[in-house]
Amino acid sequence: MSNKPIRAIDAVQEAEKIAFAPFVFQAVVSLRKLGIFNLIFEKRRKGGITLEAISKELRLTTYGVGVLLEIAESYNIVNKDEQGNFELTTTGYFLAFDRTVDVNINFTQDVCYKGLYHLTEAIETGKPAGLKELGNWDTIYQGLSVLQPDVQKAWFEFDHHYSDEVFQEALEFVFRNNPKTIYDVGANTGKFAISGSKHSDTVSIKMIDLPGQLKIALQNVEKAGYANRVTHHEIDWLSENPTLPKGADAIWMSQFLDCFSEDEILTILKACANAVNDNGEVLIMETFTDRQRFDNAKFILEATSLYFTVMANGNSKMYPATVFKKLIDKAGLVLKEDIAVGEYHTILVCKKK
């Protein structure tokens, strides 16, 4: 990031933008939900559209549309010409139509927004103080299977979006040594188990997760027709002395360990070291903060850390790879391969010492 000095007048402008950032965010949510962004974009080839025309077409008051467009213009989200016609700026276009931005906005709005009010309490207590806005659980993972539909949809879309683009490449990497038995730790919706069963006719996959998550995953696996080759093992990693059954040729964890504190990650890795076969592999895929080429990607990960703080569990974050390397060594594993996958991900391949 740049360390160039900034003029006081520019600095105070940035400070005021931060002070009123929640207002702008909610204005953007409204502009999206009410169809205003879409309508402005549709009229781009006609030189834009006026406030009055937007109000008439969408059956909204000129007052309501007006206050939204005024703040959007001040934030360089829309432009207004001398005739009063509005068009989207490039920023406005990305806010309206970019898939990654869409996923992030929905996650922020539906999952995190109300809970972020309790961030200070979360820092003070080490507990996910904002989670009470969604339900009465110790961690969000206990409630994933029973979240409100819009909240659940936003959570899973956010979770899957950052792995979908590398999923096939990662899958082929996991199967490069033809493992016969794979443990999918953090099975989520069963996506890996289903894809892995399609990839190999002989592999046996054991899904490992909380009971609520396994219920959803098992339903998806059965629907896909792979129930005969996919088993499961219920586990609560926050319980005392959690263990895994022995006998895995490969243990796969994708964007899973960042859901835990460093001490908890060490517990999980030790359990994996005890469960994996002598010649087997423990494969960890993560988006590490110190492996990002672009500042924007690092910023998204650091914002996600605050979600873990206030909503998820109160004590985890998006980590740098340096932290994982130390924990891998402490767990009795040795790092054999360090592979970049796609634009943002890394796969760490570990074996027993």
PyMOL commands that set and color helices and strands:
alter all, ss='L'
color gray80, all
select helices_A, chain A and resi 8-19+21-33+36-42+44-46+51-58+62-74+90-97+99-116+119-125+129-133+140-142+144-146+149-164+167-174+191-199+211-224+257-259+262-275+289-291+295-312+321-330
alter helices_A, ss='H'
color red, helices_A
select strands_A, chain A and resi 49-50+78-80+85-88+181-185+204-209+230-234+248-254+276-286+333-341+345-352
alter strands_A, ss='S'
color yellow, strands_A
deselect
rebuild
show_as cartoon
